[in-house]
Amino acid sequence: MKLKIDNELLAEEFFENTHLLGIVAPVKGYQFVWHLNQQLGLNFRLNNSLEIELRKKTRNYFFEIYEHQIPRSCMFYYLYHNQYNGEYLLPEFKHLDFLWLIKGDDMPKEEVQSLQQSIKQISFVQLVNEMTNEKIKNKQHLIF
């Protein structure tokens, strides 16, 4: 008997009560995180245990994930770097440098929009937009 993982169900459960922001900010991950922490009062930290490894064309690619927990809540922010050595975590969104996943308690739409506006205030950020799950072809790449 073979057991089969239902990737669609896994993705559906993972993305329950989430928001995903796509960000264009042509800087290194650690620089972007430093600015987010300074200007938005956050505490993003690199979480090596969440790092995503993709294998393509006999090579391994490692995508960093930074994590921040909202104090006294079940809400987490995850910041994915969308590019590593010429490969993309979400190849359908090559123009995006970072992906910001809001996961946990459901965040009201107004708070998501307010967060987007705050991110846009950072000088080198060129674009921040909310992405809908339906547009993401490779959403299983975001599951850690």
BAFI-644551 format. One line per field, with one value per residue (C-alpha): residue in three letters; x, y, z. Coordinates in steps of 0.05 Angstrom, whole numbers. Example, Ala and Ser with C-alpha at 12.3 -4.5 7.8 and 13.67 -1.06 7.14 Angstrom:
2
resn	c(ALA:SER)
px	c(246:273)
py	c(-90:-21)
pz	c(156:143)
***
This chain:
144
resn	c(MET:LYS:LEU:LYS:ILE:ASP:ASN:GLU:LEU:LEU:ALA:GLU:GLU:PHE:PHE:GLU:ASN:THR:HIS:LEU:LEU:GLY:ILE:VAL:ALA:PRO:VAL:LYS:GLY:TYR:GLN:PHE:VAL:TRP:HIS:LEU:ASN:GLN:GLN:LEU:GLY:LEU:ASN:PHE:ARG:LEU:ASN:ASN:SER:LEU:GLU:ILE:GLU:LEU:ARG:LYS:LYS:THR:ARG:ASN:TYR:PHE:PHE:GLU:ILE:TYR:GLU:HIS:GLN:ILE:PRO:ARG:SER:CYS:MET:PHE:TYR:TYR:LEU:TYR:HIS:ASN:GLN:TYR:ASN:GLY:GLU:TYR:LEU:LEU:PRO:GLU:PHE:LYS:HIS:LEU:ASP:PHE:LEU:TRP:LEU:ILE:LYS:GLY:ASP:ASP:MET:PRO:LYS:GLU:GLU:VAL:GLN:SER:LEU:GLN:GLN:SER:ILE:LYS:GLN:ILE:SER:PHE:VAL:GLN:LEU:VAL:ASN:GLU:MET:THR:ASN:GLU:LYS:ILE:LYS:ASN:LYS:GLN:HIS:LEU:ILE:PHE)
px	c(0:27:11:4:11:-46:-7:-71:-100:-33:-29:-102:-90:-24:-54:-116:-120:-61:-45:13:47:94:149:198:259:325:370:400:354:392:390:315:303:346:304:239:261:285:228:169:193:194:241:252:305:333:304:351:305:251:298:267:310:290:326:328:373:416:430:403:376:366:314:321:261:260:209:175:122:72:77:18:-15:-14:6:72:104:149:193:217:273:245:312:374:431:386:329:262:220:159:181:115:134:206:197:186:245:209:145:115:68:22:-1:-41:-99:-138:-114:-168:-162:-149:-89:-61:-68:-36:22:30:32:85:129:122:152:220:260:283:216:186:123:80:17:-27:-28:-86:-74:-107:-52:4:21:77:47:74:143:123:104:156)
py	c(0:69:131:194:264:309:373:412:396:411:479:494:482:519:581:583:651:679:740:742:806:810:861:892:916:905:897:839:803:824:897:894:860:912:968:933:922:994:1031:986:966:892:837:794:740:690:622:570:512:540:550:521:476:465:417:437:411:370:432:452:522:550:604:642:655:709:703:753:735:789:793:765:734:673:715:707:745:705:739:695:714:697:689:647:640:655:609:632:605:627:628:658:721:733:808:800:802:783:749:768:716:736:673:658:699:729:800:851:879:949:925:890:954:995:946:953:1028:1024:978:1026:1082:1047:1086:1028:991:999:957:922:885:833:768:721:646:631:667:627:565:539:553:487:519:566:510:496)
pz	c(0:-20:20:-20:7:-14:-31:-46:23:56:20:37:111:112:79:123:159:120:79:30:8:-52:-45:-95:-56:-93:-31:8:57:119:97:85:152:188:159:176:247:255:220:239:309:291:312:250:259:210:226:195:215:168:108:45:1:-72:-118:-191:-246:-197:-155:-87:-75:-5:9:75:119:172:228:276:327:347:423:462:401:357:297:260:203:156:105:48:1:-68:-103:-93:-144:-203:-182:-154:-98:-137:-210:-233:-193:-214:-206:-131:-84:-20:2:69:98:155:191:254:279:221:210:190:120:146:187:126:86:142:143:67:74:129:86:27:70:68:15:-30:-29:-99:-93:-40:-61:-31:-69:-75:-65:-132:-171:-138:-178:-134:-65:-39:-43:14:62:115)
***
